[in-house]
Amino acid sequence: MVTQNKRLIGIVLGVALLLFIPLIAMQFTSEVDWDLRDFVIMGILLLSTGLAAEFVIRKVKSTESRLVIIGIILLAFFLIWAELAVGIFGSPFAGS
């Protein structure tokens, strides 16, 4: 149980550290222009991806199945991220 709680703490700290990257970059360049909405959306996306992977690690016993399911979760994360960033599919989801 302690190891599982450490992983959850690691996920939350990892999300916070990843969100600090654009926050710090905004202090040095005008090319990074995030507002509160961007931080909230990316925080939700990162946290939900991490928690989904943690759920799979806890519930799925087969290593091969874990890898496949987590791979699908990561693929979905990257596709949503790319759509939000540049609108690769041209959907209204991208905000354009």
N, C-alpha and C positions, 0 to 999 in steps of 0.2 A: 504494500500500500504506500509506503514512503517513497519508493522509486516512482510510482505513478504520479504522486503529488509533485515530485521534483520535476518530472517531465512537463506537467502543466505550468509550473512556475517558469520553466525554461521557455515554453511556448510564449507566455505572456511577456517575458523579458525580451525574447527575440523579436517579437512584434514591436515592442517599444524601441528597441535599438534600430530596427529597420526604418521606423518612422522618424528617427532622429536624423537620418541621412539627408532627406530633403529639407528638414528644418534647418540644419546647419548649412547646407548648400545655399539656401535662400539668403543667408547672411553675407555671402561672398559674391553671389552672381545674381543678375536679374533674369537669367534664363530659366531658373527654377521659380515658378510662381504658383505656389499652392495656397489655397485658402482652407478654412476650417472644414468645409465640405469634402475637399480632397483627402484630408487627413482622416476624417471619419470613415469615408468609403474605403480607403485603403486599409485602415485598421480593421474594419469589419471583414474585408476580404481576406486579409492575412490571418486574422484570428479564426475565422471559420474554416479556413484551409488547415491550419494547425490543429484545431480541435477535431476536425473530421479525420485527419490522419491519426490522431491519438485514439479516437474511437475505434478505428480499424485495427490499430495495434492491440487494443485491449480485447476486442471481440472476435477477431478472425485468428484462428489457430495456425492455419497453413501458411508457411513463409511465402510460398509461390502466390497464393491468393492475396496475401497482404501486399506484395510488390505490385501486382496487377491493379488492385483497387487503389492503392496510393498513387500509382502512375496515372490512373484515370482522374483522380482528384487533382493532381498537379497539372495535368493537361487542361482541365476545366479552369483552374486558376490562371494559367498563362493565357488562355483564350479570352477570358473575361478581362484580364489586365490589358491585353493588347487592344481589345475592343474599346475599353475605356480610355486608353492612352491615345490611340490614333484612328480608331474606327475602321478596322480592317474589313468588317462586314457591312459597314454603312447603315447600321441599325440606329433607331432613335435612342437606344440604350447608351450610345456613345456620347450623347449630349449635343449632337450637332443638328 
